[in-house]
Amino acid sequence: MTTPPGRTAVLLMQMGGPRTLNEVEEYIRVLFSDADLVRLPAPISWFRAPLAKFVAKRRSPMVIGQYKQIGGGSPNNRITELQANNLQQLLNDSEGGDADRFRCYAAMTYTPPTTTDAMRQAVADGCTEFLALSLFPHYSSASTGASLSDLKRACAAVGVERGRVNTIETWANDERYLTALAERVQMQLLAASVHEQPPHLIISAHGVPESYVRRGDPYVDQIRDCVDALKKRLPANQAFTLCFQSRATPFKWVGPATDQTMESLAKSGVHNMVVLPISFVNDHIETLYEIDLELADIARNAGAQHVSRVPAFNADADLIQALAGLVRAKLQIPDPSTP
């Protein structure tokens, strides 16, 4: 008789975000306290804790104002929890009958439910296998790397050997993901094609300091490879520009910057722009405020007439299908959609 597989926990690793305005200052403090996310040179790094507290106190009024304009908090946690619920249902449904093999959890690096919360709940739920899946398709030490450091701490806190936890750390070359991404881009380009001027695709990736790249961080190369793969799935004559957003420190960051790019294109006569935030699968402040409000205003003030954005995946079925495929492939489970 074949022994049935044990219950498997799938942890969806994401940064998290402040659910309310009252959580914003603490969220900023925790972000700037993380050496994986914000690297500081010595001797500045020796004073990281008081510096993080100072930055949070100083920046929080501005950031609170931004969150007020997008509903009073980040939807990131809620979306990740919904992704976990939908992925769990899809994986178990594909097992057939009343299968309960999979339990899926949101695992946030900086806000509850934390990775430790998720791991502790997984153990309580009887999970004997563990898979941590980064919700960042492209690997960076500042995103997935920070989540993996948090995973290591969570394992130690709960008493699960880190070696028992499988990980999916990068998946920007996954065919299901790329196909779904291209379909979303094409739909938004088609919607924008009603205007007189053909749409120009602004592919905006989250930026990183140049020092990360010099130290071997693969993120920018993976972004460029992903853009190349996306281009092959779009019409050959589609105009596009790759740029980088969300600079957060005074150090030199990878460019060109999205704000400067959109302003320059608008001034040069590009009046119909579609923005693709390629680094993110979830909506949060970088999409809802930075792109939809701040960057769109910069472009319009420089002469752009139409600025739209490719919708985030959030918990839509095309992303959930791609994530399920990643889980099955990692765990060597047959894919029910494959003949």
Secondary structure as the mmCIF struct_conf table of DSSP 4:
data_model
#
loop_
_struct_conf.conf_type_id
_struct_conf.id
_struct_conf.beg_label_comp_id
_struct_conf.beg_label_asym_id
_struct_conf.beg_label_seq_id
_struct_conf.end_label_comp_id
_struct_conf.end_label_asym_id
_struct_conf.end_label_seq_id
HELX_LH_PP_P HELX_LH_PP_P1 THR A 2 GLY A 6
STRN STRN1 ARG A 7 GLN A 14
BEND BEND1 ARG A 19 THR A 20
HELX_RH_3T_P HELX_RH_3T_P1 LEU A 21 GLU A 23
HELX_RH_AL_P HELX_RH_AL_P1 VAL A 24 SER A 33
TURN_TY1_P TURN_TY1_P1 ALA A 35 LEU A 37
BEND BEND2 VAL A 38 VAL A 38
TURN_TY1_P TURN_TY1_P2 ALA A 42 PRO A 43
HELX_RH_3T_P HELX_RH_3T_P2 ILE A 44 PHE A 47
HELX_RH_AL_P HELX_RH_AL_P2 ARG A 48 LYS A 68
TURN_TY1_P TURN_TY1_P3 GLN A 69 GLY A 71
BEND BEND3 GLY A 72 GLY A 73
BEND BEND4 PRO A 75 PRO A 75
HELX_RH_AL_P HELX_RH_AL_P3 ASN A 76 GLU A 95
TURN_TY1_P TURN_TY1_P4 GLY A 97 ASP A 98
STRN STRN2 PHE A 102 MET A 108
BEND BEND5 THR A 109 PRO A 113
STRN STRN3 THR A 114 THR A 114
HELX_RH_AL_P HELX_RH_AL_P4 THR A 115 ALA A 124
TURN_TY1_P TURN_TY1_P5 ASP A 125 GLY A 126
STRN STRN4 CYS A 127 SER A 134
BEND BEND6 LEU A 135 LEU A 135
BEND BEND7 PRO A 137 HIS A 138
TURN_TY1_P TURN_TY1_P6 SER A 141 SER A 143
HELX_RH_AL_P HELX_RH_AL_P5 THR A 144 VAL A 158
TURN_TY1_P TURN_TY1_P7 GLY A 159 GLY A 159
HELX_RH_3T_P HELX_RH_3T_P3 ARG A 162 ARG A 164
STRN STRN5 VAL A 165 ILE A 168
TURN_TY1_P TURN_TY1_P8 ALA A 172 ASN A 173
HELX_RH_AL_P HELX_RH_AL_P6 GLU A 175 ALA A 192
TURN_TY1_P TURN_TY1_P9 SER A 193 VAL A 194
BEND BEND8 HIS A 195 GLN A 197
HELX_LH_PP_P HELX_LH_PP_P2 PRO A 198 PRO A 199
STRN STRN6 HIS A 200 HIS A 206
HELX_LH_PP_P HELX_LH_PP_P3 GLY A 207 GLY A 207
STRN STRN7 PRO A 209 PRO A 209
HELX_RH_AL_P HELX_RH_AL_P7 GLU A 210 ARG A 214
TURN_TY1_P TURN_TY1_P10 ARG A 215 GLY A 216
HELX_RH_AL_P HELX_RH_AL_P8 TYR A 219 LYS A 231
TURN_TY1_P TURN_TY1_P11 LYS A 232 ARG A 233
BEND BEND9 LEU A 234 LEU A 234
TURN_TY1_P TURN_TY1_P12 ALA A 236 ASN A 237
STRN STRN8 PHE A 240 GLN A 245
BEND BEND10 THR A 249 PHE A 251
STRN STRN9 TRP A 253 TRP A 253
BEND BEND11 VAL A 254 PRO A 256
STRN STRN10 ALA A 257 ALA A 257
HELX_RH_AL_P HELX_RH_AL_P9 THR A 258 LYS A 267
TURN_TY1_P TURN_TY1_P13 SER A 268 GLY A 269
STRN STRN11 ASN A 272 PRO A 277
TURN_TY1_P TURN_TY1_P14 ILE A 278 SER A 279
BEND BEND12 VAL A 281 ASN A 282
BEND BEND13 HIS A 284 HIS A 284
HELX_RH_AL_P HELX_RH_AL_P10 ILE A 285 ILE A 285
HELX_RH_PI_P HELX_RH_PI_P1 GLU A 286 LEU A 295
HELX_RH_AL_P HELX_RH_AL_P11 ALA A 296 ASN A 301
TURN_TY1_P TURN_TY1_P15 ALA A 302 GLY A 303
BEND BEND14 GLN A 305 GLN A 305
STRN STRN12 HIS A 306 ARG A 309
HELX_LH_PP_P HELX_LH_PP_P4 VAL A 310 ALA A 312
TURN_TY1_P TURN_TY1_P16 ASN A 314 ALA A 315
HELX_RH_AL_P HELX_RH_AL_P12 ALA A 317 LEU A 331
TURN_TY1_P TURN_TY1_P17 GLN A 332 GLN A 332
HELX_LH_PP_P HELX_LH_PP_P5 ILE A 333 ASP A 335
TURN_TY1_P TURN_TY1_P18 PRO A 336 SER A 337
#
